[in-house]
Each structure stands twice: as C-alpha cells, then as structure tokens.
Amino acid sequence: MTTTTTTDTTTTPSSLSSPHLPFVFFDLGQTLIDEWDYIAYFDQKFLELLNGFGARIDQRNYRAVRNSIIRDRKIGHGSVKELVIEVCKLLSPPGYERVIVSKLEPHIKKGRRDLFRFFNDAEPTLRTISKYCEIGIIANQSEDVADLIQKSGFDKLFKVQITSFSVKLKKPDLKIFELALKQSGRNAADCIMVGDRLDTDICPANKLGMTTIRTIDSLFALQVPSRACEHPDFTVTRLSEIPEILESIIIS
C-alpha cells in the first residue's frame, strides 16, 4: 500500500530561535519502522481465524472493515489487540474477540520479531539530521522494539528515548511529551515532532507548541484531521524529505 503527497506548507511554523541545537522527536511504529510486511502477515492470520470462527469474509471486505475502524479512530492508543477486538465486534459472534486475540498472540509476537525493520531511508535520514539537530523518540511501543533499536545501532543517535513501556505513559497523554521536553532541555517551540498519527502524534505536539511533521507511509494515512490541533505543519511521503524541511525551519 503506497500513498503519495507533496510537502504541505500551508502553515508556516515559527523559526527555532534556541541557542541549542534544535531537537527532533520521532514516533517509531509506521514512522521510522516499516511495518508493511508485518501488517500483511497479521492480516492473513487474522482473516484465517475470523473465517475459522464463522465470519465468511474475503480479504477485500476484511480490509474495508479494518480501514474504517482506523479511519474512524476506534482503536485508542492503536495496539493490534484493540484493532482485533473492534474488528471482531463487527464480524464475529459476541464473546469471540478474546478467544481470537489469544490465538493471534503468538503470531503477533512472531511477526513483530521477524518482520519489523526500519524504513530503508531511516538510517541516512537520521544520520543527516543528527549533524545539525539532536534527535529523540516519543513512542507507544513494547520492549521488543528497544532491542530493534539497539541492534540497528540507532540507540547511539537518540539523545532522549521516551517509550510507553519505560515511562508507563501513552500518547496522546501530554505528560509523555512534557517528559520528553524536560529531558531534552528544550522549550516546545524549539522542538519538532515527526509521526504518522494525527490523534496521538500531531495533535498533542501541536497543543504544546511544537512544530509537526506527518509521515504518511502508514495505515494511519487513512486519518483526516477532525480538530484544529490535528493539522500538521508539514506532510511527507517518505523520511528522506525531512532534512530539507528542517533546514528551511532552522534557516527561517
């Protein structure tokens, strides 16, 4: 699944005036981490289970249901389990959702372990940005992703790593963003948030006064802004577009 767009410059964020290096925070899942192979694997296993429990649905109709749930903001923080429960409510007899979640659990763990990887342009983008910015993470992720970061060598690039499993907070709670700002030693106006979700990445960052960049190589490209705070300052198709945007922000 691919989506194309151009950089959105309909709003002009204020320039970053801090004497320190600007700080850029990234979401992880579907922002830095390429989950498309995992999503395809998950969809296949989930559809097999749904039909095994009498759903009688083909792939096209399953995806239509899945996409409507994502588009209509019915999955809270966005965990796979939340998605499974919402789909089951529509396609399976009452009470089957917990059984299906239980049966999917080993497939979810296997898929995350074997199929999660960083986007091809993640490393060159991060290394380019790290030459003139400091970078960090604000993400709703489980502990297994920390291993992926370490194996990739990216842990040395991230000055601040705020993840839900380590701080017991989840986006869009403003507290997790405020904690990241505190650890960065920056004001919100001198920070940038990069993420794929309007509700959990863009909106809270905008509320705090951060500059926001939305990535749309993600299932959450289905989201459209429903509140003023959900309009990003910039929208990019791929990570490699971000350095040029950052240069324009820093220079302005």
C-alpha positions in Angstrom: 0.0 0.0 0.0 1.5 3.3 -1.0 0.4 6.9 -0.8 1.8 9.9 -2.5 1.7 13.6 -1.5 3.7 16.7 -1.6 5.1 18.7 1.3 2.3 20.7 2.9 3.4 24.3 3.6 0.0 25.9 4.0 1.1 26.8 7.6 4.4 28.4 8.4 5.8 27.4 11.8 7.9 29.9 13.7 11.6 29.6 13.4 13.6 27.9 16.0 15.5 30.5 18.0 17.1 28.5 20.7 20.9 28.8 21.1 21.0 25.0 21.4 20.8 22.5 18.6 17.1 22.0 17.5 15.6 18.8 18.9 13.6 16.4 16.6 11.5 13.7 18.2 10.3 10.7 16.2 7.5 8.2 16.7 8.6 4.6 15.9 5.8 2.3 14.6 5.0 3.1 11.0 7.1 6.3 11.2 10.6 5.0 11.5 9.7 1.3 11.5 8.4 -0.3 8.3 5.5 -2.5 9.3 4.0 -3.3 5.9 5.3 -6.9 5.8 4.1 -7.4 9.3 0.7 -5.9 8.5 0.3 -8.3 5.6 1.3 -11.3 7.7 -1.1 -10.2 10.5 -4.0 -9.7 8.1 -3.5 -13.1 6.7 -3.5 -14.9 10.1 -6.4 -12.8 11.4 -8.5 -13.4 8.4 -7.9 -17.2 8.7 -9.1 -17.1 12.3 -12.1 -14.9 11.6 -13.3 -17.4 8.9 -12.5 -20.3 11.2 -14.9 -18.8 13.7 -17.6 -18.4 11.0 -17.1 -14.9 9.7 -17.2 -15.9 6.0 -15.4 -12.8 4.8 -12.9 -12.3 1.9 -9.8 -10.2 2.0 -11.3 -7.2 0.3 -14.2 -6.9 2.7 -11.9 -7.5 5.7 -9.7 -4.7 4.7 -12.7 -2.4 4.2 -13.8 -3.1 7.8 -10.2 -2.7 9.2 -9.7 0.5 7.4 -13.0 2.0 8.5 -12.0 1.3 12.1 -8.7 3.0 11.7 -10.2 5.9 9.8 -12.9 6.4 12.4 -10.5 6.5 15.4 -11.9 3.4 17.2 -8.6 1.9 18.4 -7.5 4.2 21.1 -3.7 4.1 21.5 -3.5 1.9 18.4 -2.5 -1.5 19.7 -3.1 -4.5 17.4 -5.2 -6.1 20.2 -7.5 -3.1 20.2 -7.9 -3.5 16.4 -8.6 -7.2 16.7 -11.3 -6.6 19.3 -13.0 -3.9 17.2 -13.0 -6.0 14.0 -14.3 -9.0 15.9 -17.2 -6.9 17.3 -18.3 -6.4 13.7 -17.6 -9.7 12.2 -17.7 -12.4 14.9 -20.3 -13.7 17.3 -20.3 -11.9 20.7 -17.6 -13.1 23.1 -15.3 -14.5 20.5 -12.9 -11.5 20.4 -10.9 -12.6 23.5 -10.5 -16.1 22.1 -9.3 -14.8 18.8 -6.9 -12.3 20.5 -5.5 -15.2 22.5 -5.0 -17.4 19.4 -3.4 -14.5 17.5 -0.9 -13.6 20.3 1.9 -16.0 19.2 1.5 -14.8 15.5 1.7 -11.1 16.7 4.9 -11.8 18.6 6.5 -13.8 15.8 5.5 -11.1 13.2 7.0 -8.3 15.3 10.2 -10.2 15.9 10.7 -11.4 12.3 9.2 -8.6 10.2 9.7 -5.3 11.9 12.5 -3.3 10.3 13.4 0.3 9.8 12.5 2.0 6.6 15.3 2.0 4.1 15.8 5.7 4.3 15.6 5.8 8.1 19.3 5.5 8.7 20.6 8.0 6.2 17.9 10.5 7.2 18.7 10.1 10.9 22.4 10.4 10.4 21.9 13.5 8.2 19.6 15.2 10.7 22.0 14.3 13.6 24.7 16.6 12.1 22.7 19.7 12.9 19.9 18.6 15.3 19.6 16.4 18.3 17.1 13.6 17.9 14.9 11.5 20.2 11.9 9.2 20.4 8.4 9.6 21.8 6.6 6.3 21.1 3.9 3.9 22.3 6.0 0.7 21.9 6.6 -2.5 23.8 10.1 -3.6 25.0 10.9 -5.7 21.9 11.3 -2.5 19.8 14.1 -1.4 22.2 16.0 -4.5 21.0 15.5 -3.5 17.4 16.8 0.0 18.1 19.9 -1.4 19.8 20.6 -4.0 17.1 20.4 -1.3 14.5 22.9 0.9 16.3 20.4 3.8 16.3 20.4 3.9 20.1 23.6 5.9 19.9 21.9 8.6 17.8 18.9 9.1 20.1 19.7 11.6 22.9 16.3 11.0 24.5 14.2 7.8 24.4 10.7 8.1 25.9 8.7 4.9 25.2 5.4 3.9 26.8 6.8 0.7 28.3 9.6 2.5 30.1 7.7 5.5 31.5 4.2 3.9 31.9 2.5 6.7 29.9 1.0 6.6 26.5 0.4 9.1 23.7 -1.7 11.2 23.3 -1.2 12.0 27.1 0.6 15.4 27.1 2.6 14.1 30.1 4.7 11.8 27.9 5.6 14.8 25.6 6.3 17.0 28.6 8.7 14.4 30.0 10.5 14.2 26.7 10.8 18.0 26.5 12.1 18.1 30.1 14.8 15.5 29.3 15.7 17.3 26.1 16.2 20.6 27.9 14.3 22.5 25.3 11.1 24.5 25.1 8.3 23.1 23.0 8.8 25.9 20.5 12.3 24.7 19.8 11.3 21.1 19.1 9.8 19.2 16.2 7.6 16.1 16.4 7.6 13.6 13.5 4.8 11.0 13.5 2.2 9.2 11.4 -0.9 9.6 13.5 -2.9 12.8 13.7 -4.5 11.9 17.1 -1.6 10.6 19.1 1.4 12.3 17.4 0.4 15.5 15.7 -2.4 16.9 17.9 -0.6 16.7 21.3 2.6 18.1 19.9 0.7 21.0 18.3 -1.1 21.7 21.6 2.3 22.1 23.3 3.6 24.4 20.6 6.0 22.0 18.8 6.4 22.1 15.0 4.9 19.0 13.5 5.7 16.8 10.5 3.4 14.0 9.5 4.6 10.9 7.6 2.0 9.0 5.5 3.7 5.8 4.5 1.4 4.2 7.1 -2.0 2.7 7.6 -2.9 5.9 9.5 -2.7 7.9 6.3 -6.4 7.0 6.3 -6.9 9.5 9.1 -8.1 13.0 8.2 -7.9 16.0 10.6 -11.1 16.3 12.7 -9.8 19.1 15.0 -7.7 22.2 14.6 -4.8 20.6 16.5 -4.6 17.7 14.0 -3.3 19.8 11.1 0.4 19.2 10.7 2.8 21.9 9.7 4.2 19.6 7.1 3.3 16.3 5.5 5.9 14.0 3.8 5.6 10.8 1.8 9.0 9.5 2.9 11.6 10.2 5.7 14.2 11.4 3.2 12.1 14.5 2.6 12.5 15.7 6.2 16.1 17.1 6.2 15.2 19.7 3.6 12.2 20.8 5.7 14.3 21.0 8.8 16.8 23.2 7.0 14.1 25.5 6.0 12.8 25.8 9.5 16.2 26.4 11.1 17.2 29.0 8.5 13.9 30.9 8.5 
